Amino acid sequence: MDPYITEWLNIAVRWMHMITGVAWIGASFYFVWLENNLNRQNPRDGLSGDLWAIHGGGIYHLEKYKLAPEKMPETLHWFKWEAYFTWLTGMTLLFIVFYANADIYLVKPGSEFSSSTTVMIGIASLVAGWFVYDVLCNSALGKKPMLLGVALFVGLVFAAWALSLVFSGRGAYIH
């Protein structure tokens, strides 16, 4: 691929990744703040609290239900696209930077592995990492957060070490 196209794609996707990541983190901080500032004294039936807020001259009254209401509103805003686009742009960036330029950024200097082999190892490590994480979280270990955290940390350190035998330092730690 033409290096100019690759660089323009890199910067465009990197900016999209950063902007959607900021939106995702901002929405998460807002909902944490909202949860921590709910008025929980004498809520109406079915509610766990409410909050009055002002922004941009508008006054908002937010209510948190204990469970889903009997009838859901026709229009319901989900704060999911920020997370989806952060993940999608991050994966796209991984392909643009590391997989399209594996010889430069992914392959460890002096390695006997080809660029296509390292790309396959990279993709396999992501799939395996997701699988191991899912299995551990759904096992009996998942019910013991401290032990789960230690196991995941040890696994992460081992994976970083193992991948550093094949990938450049930057490539190993991003995977």
C-alpha positions in Angstrom: 0.0 0.0 0.0 1.2 3.5 -0.8 2.9 5.0 2.3 1.1 8.3 2.0 -2.3 6.6 2.0 -1.2 4.5 5.0 -0.1 7.6 6.9 -3.3 9.5 6.1 -5.4 6.5 7.2 -3.3 6.2 10.3 -3.9 9.9 11.4 -7.6 9.8 10.4 -8.3 6.6 12.3 -6.1 7.7 15.3 -8.1 10.9 15.6 -11.4 9.0 15.4 -10.1 6.6 18.0 -9.1 9.4 20.4 -12.3 11.3 20.0 -14.6 8.3 20.4 -12.5 7.2 23.4 -12.9 10.6 25.0 -16.6 10.4 24.4 -16.8 6.9 25.9 -14.8 7.9 29.0 -16.8 11.1 29.4 -20.1 9.3 29.3 -18.8 6.7 31.8 -17.6 9.5 34.2 -21.0 11.2 33.8 -22.9 8.1 34.8 -20.6 7.4 37.7 -21.2 11.0 38.9 -24.9 10.6 38.3 -25.1 7.4 40.3 -23.2 9.0 43.2 -25.3 12.1 43.3 -28.8 10.6 43.1 -31.2 11.8 45.8 -32.2 8.5 47.4 -34.4 10.0 50.2 -38.1 9.0 49.8 -38.1 8.1 46.1 -41.3 7.5 44.3 -42.5 3.9 44.0 -40.3 1.9 41.6 -37.5 4.5 41.7 -34.2 4.2 43.5 -33.5 8.0 43.3 -33.7 11.1 41.2 -31.6 14.2 40.4 -32.3 17.7 39.2 -29.6 19.3 37.0 -29.0 22.3 34.8 -26.9 22.5 31.7 -26.9 25.1 28.9 -29.9 26.8 30.3 -32.0 23.7 30.3 -33.3 22.1 33.5 -33.3 18.3 33.6 -35.1 15.9 36.0 -33.5 12.4 35.9 -35.0 9.4 37.6 -33.4 6.0 38.1 -35.7 3.0 38.2 -35.0 0.0 40.5 -36.0 -2.3 37.7 -37.1 -1.6 34.1 -40.4 0.3 34.0 -43.6 -1.7 33.0 -43.7 0.1 29.7 -40.5 1.1 28.0 -40.4 4.4 26.2 -40.6 4.4 22.4 -37.3 6.3 22.2 -34.5 5.1 24.5 -31.0 6.5 24.2 -28.3 3.9 24.6 -24.7 5.0 25.4 -23.1 2.2 23.4 -21.9 3.7 20.2 -19.0 5.5 22.0 -17.7 2.1 23.2 -18.3 0.4 19.9 -16.6 3.0 17.8 -13.6 3.1 20.2 -13.2 -0.6 19.8 -13.7 -0.5 16.0 -11.3 2.3 15.5 -8.7 0.7 17.8 -8.9 -2.6 15.9 -8.7 -0.7 12.6 -5.6 1.2 13.9 -4.1 -2.1 14.9 -4.4 -3.4 11.4 -3.2 -0.1 9.8 -0.2 0.3 12.0 0.9 -3.2 12.9 -0.5 -5.6 10.4 -0.2 -3.6 7.2 3.4 -2.6 8.3 4.4 -5.8 10.1 8.0 -5.7 8.8 8.5 -2.3 10.4 6.4 -2.3 13.6 5.5 -5.9 14.5 8.4 -8.3 13.6 11.1 -8.4 16.2 14.4 -7.3 14.6 16.5 -10.4 13.9 13.5 -12.7 14.2 13.2 -15.8 11.9 9.4 -15.3 11.6 7.9 -13.7 8.5 5.6 -10.8 8.6 2.6 -12.9 7.7 3.4 -15.4 10.5 3.6 -12.6 13.1 0.3 -11.2 11.9 -1.3 -14.6 12.4 0.3 -14.9 15.8 -1.0 -11.4 16.7 -4.6 -12.2 15.7 -4.4 -15.6 17.4 -3.1 -14.0 20.6 -6.1 -11.6 20.6 -8.6 -14.4 20.1 -6.9 -16.6 22.7 -6.7 -13.8 25.2 -10.4 -13.1 24.9 -11.2 -16.8 25.2 -8.9 -17.3 28.3 -10.4 -14.1 29.9 -14.0 -15.3 29.3 -13.3 -18.8 30.7 -11.6 -17.5 33.8 -14.3 -14.9 34.5 -17.0 -17.6 34.1 -15.2 -20.1 36.2 -15.2 -20.5 40.0 -12.3 -18.1 40.0 -14.6 -15.4 38.7 -16.4 -15.4 42.0 -13.2 -14.4 43.8 -12.3 -11.0 42.4 -8.9 -10.8 44.2 -7.7 -14.2 43.0 -9.1 -13.5 39.5 -7.2 -10.2 39.4 -3.9 -12.0 40.4 -4.5 -14.7 37.9 -5.2 -12.2 35.1 -2.1 -10.1 36.1 0.2 -13.2 36.0 -1.3 -14.3 32.7 -0.8 -10.8 31.3 2.8 -10.7 32.4 3.4 -14.2 30.9 1.7 -13.1 27.6 3.8 -10.0 27.4 7.0 -12.0 27.9 6.0 -14.7 25.4 4.9 -12.2 22.7 8.2 -10.2 23.2 10.0 -13.3 22.0 8.3 -12.9 18.6 7.2 -9.2 18.3 9.0 -5.9 18.7 8.5 -4.4 22.2 5.8 -2.0 20.9 4.0 -4.9 19.1 4.2 -7.2 22.0 2.7 -4.8 24.6 -0.2 -3.6 22.3 -1.2 -7.2 21.9 
